[in-house]
Amino acid sequence: MADIQEYNDIKKSIRNGETELVPDAVVTRLLDGESPVKVWREHHGLTQ
């Protein structure tokens, strides 16, 4: 039952915008060694 409650809490957190999911493409770029700052800024549409 604890797993179900945790699952429901996570879904609620995502739905309420309290938790941000990171797309696979962003994770892949980070794992490939790209600059985390560059990847994160591009993901969020930020410029320098």
N, C-alpha and C positions, 0 to 999 in steps of 0.2 A: 504493500500500500504506500510506503514512503516513496517508492520510485514513481508511482502514478502522481502523487502530490507534487513531487519535484518537477515532473514533466509539465503538469498543469501550471505551476508557478512560473516556469521558464516561458511557456507559451504566452501567459498573461504579460510577462515582462517585455517580451518582443512586441506584442500587440499594442502595449502602452508606450512604446518607444523608449523604454528604460534600458534595453539591451540592443546592441547593434550587431547584426550578423555581418561577417566579412566574406565577400564573394570568393569563390575558388580562384578566379583570375588574379585577385589581389594576393592571396596566399601563395599562389604559384610564382608570381613575380618576386615576392619576398624570399621564397625558398631558392629561387634562381640567383639570388645575391644582389638584386637591385636595391638601390638606396631606399630604406624604409620611409624616409621623409618624402622623397619624390613620389613613391608609390601611393602613400597615404594622401598627399596633397592632390594628386591627379584623381584618385578615387573620389575625393570630396569636391572636386571641381575648383580647387583653390589655385591661385597663381602667386608668383613671388612678387 
